[in-house]
Amino acid sequence: MKRLLLSLLFGLMPVAAHAQAPAERPCPASVAKIAKCYAAQDSHGAFLWFAIPTAWNKTLIVHAHGGPSLGTPKVEESAEDMDRFNVFVNQGFAWVSSTYRRGGYGVRMAAADVDNSRQVFWKAFGKPQRTILHGQSYGGNVAAKTAELYALAIDGTQNYDGVMLTNGLLYGGTRGYVFRADLRAVYQYYCQNHPGEGEAKYPVWQGLPTDSQLTTAELKARIDTCTGVSLKPSERTAQQAYRLKQILAVTGVKEKQLVSHMTWATFTFRDLISRVGGNPFDNRTTVYKGSDDDKALNAGIERFDADPKAVARLAYDADLSGLIVLPTVTIHAKNDPTVSFAAEAVYTETVKKAGRGDLLVQTATDEDSHSKLAETEYVALLQSLMSWLDGSEKPTPDGIARRCATLQATVPGGCHFVPAASGS
């Protein structure tokens, strides 16, 4: 019974490639002249989006999207994912993406839905010569988990040929969200309005009580009342400026991302905590640094211990083993404001401990974006992976950077590769 409940919790029941027959839909303008697009809904409720170029090179990109989104899935979301990465379709690659069957956290659930999208494509349009798994942001965690669970069929044949991860949350679940729990604790120490006066108290690691009616707009208003973050610096009060400075200095969060990270640490945390059944975060021994008075901060900040069962459930769902069996390439902006570049060093360690370092190539850029990097870089990374699969030597970061430079004449976007030095 416990095993069944856990399966239902994370959506781990076996998946078969059942779906409506894909129906033709208008493509986004970015690929409308060179491709046909289709949509379908699978038997679990996930919406699928397909794009097939007229001059298809017989390679399929299977995409795992970021988030996790908390709302009810809509087919337009998968179309938007394809539109953001339209450079792949414009380069001749077919595409399939899934919204996942529901909103909310669940890496194994999402991985099952991603692999189901592959199966549906193969069934509807035929097995391509090559299938590449791609994950972005949270979808990087999902794609890495998909590769661990579904890279090989039961008979040992390959479902995928290679993996490409872009600005991926490669910490896994138990290490990927701790900094937001720290942010909630630091924010509450300085602001004392989330929860606020007159509200029922709850531990900040919870994100928000399940029955809370707080809206995103109301949360933004609270953050603004405390920090004035939406105001020009000259318009902030001295107290707002002080509190904002302290919060950013201690947490390392960038000013422009404060509201976004607080939103995830509120509404996504509420969803995540409800699914793992307790607190997976721990700051009992954390020493916070960077404020004007670290002694007072560490004495007064809210402390919390992790529930071992919640940690185990989150680890089972979202942590990575490093037991990869496919050539894998990554790209990550060193100044990524949403998923720290340090995630790459964690993944390096994970894969090396599993003895699979020969299958991993990681690259870095000096960009400060998260949701999308330069398209030239994506093409260089993907072409390098394809050459590797064709039998060329394992690519190097320098070689990928050189390939990028040669592509600039035909693929706009620029090249911003820098030495990886993972985690620095």
C-alpha positions as a printed Julia matrix, in Angstrom:
424×3 Matrix{Float64}:
  0.0    0.0     0.0
  2.8    2.44    0.87
  4.48   1.71   -2.46
  1.21   2.37   -4.31
  0.66   5.65   -2.46
  4.18   6.81   -3.3
  3.6    5.88   -6.93
  0.42   7.92   -7.0
  2.15  10.79   -5.22
  4.82  11.25   -7.86
  3.02   9.83  -10.87
  5.21   6.75  -11.15
  2.74   4.29  -12.62
  3.95   2.65  -15.84
  3.44   4.67  -18.99
  2.32   3.46  -22.39
  2.35   5.49  -25.58
 -1.38   6.24  -25.68
 -2.64   9.52  -27.08
 -5.08  11.06  -29.45
 -3.89  10.94  -33.03
 -1.84  14.14  -33.46
 -3.91  16.79  -35.26
 -2.3   19.39  -37.47
 -2.13  22.84  -35.91
 -0.77  26.19  -37.13
  2.93  26.52  -36.34
  4.37  29.53  -34.52
  5.52  32.14  -37.01
  9.16  31.31  -36.25
  8.87  27.95  -38.07
  5.63  28.31  -40.04
  7.38  28.5   -43.43
  9.55  25.44  -42.98
  7.61  22.96  -40.82
  4.29  21.36  -40.02
  3.03  21.31  -36.43
  0.69  18.96  -34.62
 -0.9   18.68  -31.18
 -2.34  15.85  -29.12
 -3.28  14.98  -25.54
 -1.98  11.74  -24.07
 -3.93   9.35  -21.88
 -2.59  10.98  -18.7
 -3.79  14.44  -19.71
 -0.49  15.91  -20.85
 -0.59  18.07  -23.96
  1.98  17.28  -26.64
  3.33  19.55  -29.35
  5.1   18.3   -32.46
  7.01  20.14  -35.18
  8.46  18.42  -38.25
 10.51  20.41  -40.75
  9.85  19.86  -44.44
 13.58  19.17  -44.79
 13.73  16.95  -41.71
 17.19  15.55  -40.96
 15.57  12.48  -39.32
 16.72  13.46  -35.81
 14.17  14.16  -33.08
 14.55  16.53  -30.13
 12.51  15.4   -27.08
 12.14  18.42  -24.8
 11.68  18.61  -21.02
 10.44  22.04  -19.99
 11.29  24.11  -16.93
  9.19  25.29  -14.03
  7.52  23.44  -12.53
  4.35  25.2   -13.65
  1.63  25.18  -11.01
 -1.44  25.81  -13.15
 -3.54  23.48  -15.25
 -1.55  22.45  -18.33
 -2.45  24.05  -21.67
 -1.34  22.96  -25.11
 -0.13  26.49  -25.84
  2.61  26.05  -23.24
  4.28  23.3   -25.27
  4.0   25.41  -28.4
  5.7   28.26  -26.55
  8.56  25.94  -25.52
  9.11  24.98  -29.14
  8.94  28.61  -30.23
 11.63  29.57  -27.72
 13.93  26.88  -29.1
 12.81  27.26  -32.7
 16.45  27.3   -33.8
 16.47  23.5   -33.57
 13.49  23.14  -35.91
 14.97  25.74  -38.24
 18.15  23.64  -38.31
 16.17  20.64  -39.54
 15.41  18.8   -36.29
 11.94  17.5   -35.43
 10.53  18.41  -32.02
  8.18  17.01  -29.41
  7.4   18.48  -26.0
  4.98  17.68  -23.2
  3.28  19.97  -20.71
  3.42  17.07  -18.19
  0.15  15.65  -16.97
 -0.42  18.15  -14.16
  1.02  21.28  -12.72
  3.22  21.08   -9.67
  6.35  19.31   -8.56
  7.23  15.76   -9.53
 10.41  14.89  -11.4
  9.69  11.19  -11.94
  6.17  12.03  -13.09
  7.55  14.57  -15.56
 10.22  12.12  -16.74
  7.56   9.51  -17.47
  5.57  12.08  -19.44
  8.64  13.17  -21.39
  9.4    9.59  -22.38
  5.76   9.07  -23.27
  6.0   12.01  -25.68
  8.89  10.21  -27.38
  6.83   7.05  -27.69
  3.87   8.95  -29.13
  6.08  10.63  -31.72
  7.65   7.33  -32.75
  4.23   5.72  -33.07
  2.65   8.56  -35.04
  5.52   9.62  -37.28
  7.9    6.66  -37.28
 11.11   6.0   -35.4
 13.73   8.59  -36.39
 17.32   7.74  -37.14
 18.36   9.49  -33.94
 16.63  10.83  -30.81
 18.16  13.53  -28.6
 16.85  14.35  -25.12
 16.9   18.06  -24.18
 16.15  19.63  -20.79
 16.04  23.29  -19.77
 16.2   24.59  -16.16
 13.98  22.36  -13.95
 13.6   20.39  -17.15
 17.34  19.73  -16.93
 16.65  17.78  -13.74
 13.73  16.07  -15.49
 15.75  15.2   -18.59
 18.68  13.89  -16.54
 16.24  11.7   -14.59
 14.58  10.61  -17.85
 17.98   9.55  -19.17
 18.64   7.51  -16.03
 15.24   5.8   -16.13
 14.39   5.44  -19.81
 17.6    5.66  -21.87
 17.45   1.93  -22.56
 14.48  -0.25  -23.36
 13.92  -3.5   -21.49
 15.61  -5.42  -24.31
 18.69  -3.2   -24.07
 18.05  -1.15  -27.2
 18.42   2.61  -26.94
 15.43   4.91  -26.67
 17.72   7.94  -26.91
 21.1    8.54  -28.49
 22.35  11.59  -26.59
 21.42  14.21  -24.0
 21.71  18.0   -24.03
 21.09  20.0   -20.84
 20.82  23.81  -20.86
 21.03  25.86  -17.65
 19.89  22.7   -15.91
 18.91  22.26  -12.27
 21.46  19.48  -11.94
 21.74  19.57   -8.17
 18.78  17.23   -7.89
 15.89  17.96   -5.56
 17.45  17.8    -2.11
 20.21  20.29   -2.95
 18.48  22.41   -5.56
 16.06  24.34   -3.37
 17.85  24.84   -0.06
 18.93  28.37   -0.99
 15.29  29.38   -1.35
 14.52  28.03    2.1
 17.42  30.17    3.32
 15.95  33.12    1.43
 12.6   32.7     3.16
 14.29  32.6     6.56
 16.46  35.64    5.86
 13.56  37.57    4.36
 11.37  36.85    7.37
 14.09  37.95    9.78
 14.23  41.38    8.17
 10.64  41.83    6.97
  8.36  39.91    9.34
  5.46  40.05    6.89
  5.41  36.58    5.31
  3.67  35.36    7.42
  2.57  38.74    8.63
  1.11  40.18   11.79
 -2.36  38.81   12.51
 -1.88  35.74   10.3
 -1.68  32.2    11.55
  2.01  31.39   11.98
  3.61  28.64    9.97
  7.27  27.64    9.41
  8.81  29.45    6.46
 10.03  26.17    4.91
  6.39  25.29    4.3
  6.1   28.03    1.7
  2.46  28.7     2.44
 -0.34  26.85    4.22
 -2.39  24.7     1.87
 -5.55  26.69    2.58
 -3.99  30.13    2.16
 -5.67  32.44   -0.36
 -2.6   34.62   -0.81
 -2.13  35.66   -4.45
  1.02  36.35   -6.41
  0.09  40.03   -6.58
 -0.37  40.19   -2.8
  3.0   38.52   -2.24
  4.67  41.04   -4.54
  3.01  43.85   -2.59
  4.4   42.49    0.69
  7.9   42.22   -0.72
  7.63  45.76   -2.05
  6.35  47.12    1.25
  9.39  45.7     3.01
 12.11  46.32    0.45
 10.8   48.76   -2.16
 12.34  46.44   -4.74
 10.05  47.62   -7.54
 10.91  51.27   -6.86
 13.84  53.29   -8.11
 16.58  53.38   -5.47
 15.93  57.09   -4.92
 12.28  56.36   -4.12
 12.95  53.76   -1.39
 12.86  54.7     2.24
 16.04  54.28    4.24
 14.53  51.24    5.98
 13.5   49.63    2.69
 16.94  50.19    1.2
 18.6   48.76    4.31
 16.44  45.63    4.37
 16.88  45.01    0.65
 20.64  45.38    0.94
 20.82  42.9     3.81
 18.65  40.28    2.14
 20.57  40.38   -1.13
 23.97  40.43    0.57
 23.24  37.38    2.71
 21.43  35.24    0.13
 23.31  36.21   -3.04
 20.0   36.62   -4.88
 20.04  39.37   -7.5
 17.72  42.35   -7.03
 15.82  41.67  -10.28
 15.17  38.07   -9.25
 14.1   38.64   -5.65
 10.38  38.53   -6.38
 10.74  35.48   -8.65
 12.72  33.49   -6.09
 10.3   34.48   -3.32
  7.39  33.4    -5.5
  8.97  29.97   -6.04
  9.81  29.78   -2.33
  6.17  30.43   -1.54
  3.86  28.73   -4.03
  6.19  26.04   -5.42
  7.31  25.2    -1.89
  3.69  24.77   -0.81
  3.19  22.28   -3.63
  6.51  20.47   -3.08
  6.03  20.15    0.68
  2.53  18.74    0.25
  3.92  16.07   -2.07
  6.88  14.93    0.04
  4.86  15.1     3.25
  7.2   17.15    5.41
 10.19  19.46    5.54
 13.19  18.41    3.39
 15.2   21.54    4.29
 17.63  22.1     7.16
 19.32  25.27    8.4
 20.01  24.21   11.97
 23.78  24.64   11.6
 23.86  27.16    8.74
 25.98  30.23    9.46
 24.59  33.2     7.56
 27.12  35.79    6.45
 27.21  39.13    4.65
 24.89  41.29    6.71
 25.79  44.35    8.76
 25.31  42.26   11.92
 25.8   38.55   11.29
 25.77  37.76   15.02
 22.28  39.16   15.48
 21.06  37.55   12.26
 22.27  34.08   13.24
 20.86  34.45   16.74
 17.44  35.6    15.58
 16.76  33.79   12.32
 14.17  31.02   12.21
 15.79  27.59   12.45
 14.4   24.29   11.19
 15.39  20.62   11.01
 14.74  18.39    8.01
 12.36  15.45    8.29
 14.38  12.39    7.16
 11.33  10.83    5.52
 10.66  13.97    3.5
 14.31  14.13    2.46
 14.19  10.49    1.37
 11.05  11.02   -0.69
 12.41  14.12   -2.39
 15.71  12.36   -3.07
 13.92   9.36   -4.55
 11.86  11.58   -6.79
 14.43  14.12   -7.95
 18.04  13.36   -7.01
 20.39  12.03   -9.67
 22.59   8.94   -9.54
 25.06   9.94  -12.24
 24.63   6.5   -13.82
 24.42   7.87  -17.33
 24.77   5.61  -20.35
 24.49   8.21  -23.13
 26.85  10.94  -24.33
 25.75  14.07  -22.47
 26.6   17.71  -23.1
 25.67  20.73  -21.01
 25.79  24.49  -21.33
 25.33  26.86  -18.41
 25.65  30.62  -18.03
 28.1   31.45  -15.26
 25.92  34.38  -14.24
 22.63  32.49  -14.43
 20.36  34.36  -11.97
 17.89  31.5   -11.52
 19.87  28.24  -11.38
 23.39  28.78  -10.08
 26.27  27.67  -12.28
 27.46  25.76   -9.21
 24.91  23.09  -10.2
 27.37  22.0   -12.88
 30.06  21.19  -10.34
 27.57  19.11   -8.36
 26.65  17.18  -11.5
 30.33  16.69  -12.36
 30.88  15.15   -8.94
 27.77  12.98   -9.2
 28.7   11.59  -12.61
 32.36  11.04  -11.72
 31.44   9.19   -8.53
 29.33   6.89  -10.68
 32.34   6.27  -12.92
 30.72   7.83  -16.0
 32.8   10.96  -16.48
 33.84   9.84  -19.96
 30.25  10.43  -21.11
 29.97  14.04  -19.92
 31.1   17.31  -21.52
 30.24  20.6   -19.8
 30.53  24.12  -21.18
 30.11  27.58  -19.69
 29.29  31.03  -21.04
 29.66  34.48  -19.51
 25.99  35.32  -20.13
 23.63  36.45  -17.38
 20.43  34.93  -18.77
 18.55  31.82  -17.71
 15.59  31.04  -19.93
 17.47  31.32  -23.21
 21.11  31.67  -24.25
 22.57  32.58  -27.64
 21.16  30.38  -30.39
 24.57  30.0   -32.03
 25.77  28.29  -28.85
 22.87  25.82  -28.85
 23.6   24.83  -32.44
 27.32  24.46  -31.73
 26.56  22.27  -28.72
 24.08  20.11  -30.61
 26.31  19.74  -33.68
 29.2   18.73  -31.44
 27.03  16.1   -29.78
 25.93  14.81  -33.19
 29.55  14.53  -34.36
 30.4   12.64  -31.17
 27.55  10.22  -31.88
 28.83   9.83  -35.45
 32.11   8.5   -34.09
 34.26  11.6   -33.78
 36.38  12.1   -30.69
 34.7   13.3   -27.53
 34.2   17.07  -27.92
 36.0   19.55  -25.72
 34.71  22.91  -24.46
 37.35  24.66  -26.58
 36.33  22.7   -29.65
 32.67  23.56  -29.1
 33.61  27.23  -28.76
 35.55  27.08  -32.04
 32.63  25.43  -33.78
 30.4   28.22  -32.47
 32.7   30.84  -33.98
 32.41  29.2   -37.41
 28.61  29.17  -37.18
 28.14  32.87  -36.51
 27.91  33.71  -40.21
 24.78  31.56  -40.62
 23.27  31.3   -37.11
 22.83  34.65  -35.34
 23.21  35.09  -31.6
 26.9   35.25  -30.89
 29.33  33.1   -28.94
 30.08  33.68  -25.28
 31.87  30.5   -24.23
 34.44  30.8   -21.45
 36.57  28.2   -19.62
 34.21  25.98  -17.66
 36.01  25.65  -14.3
 32.85  23.98  -13.03
 31.19  25.62  -10.09
 33.46  28.65   -9.92
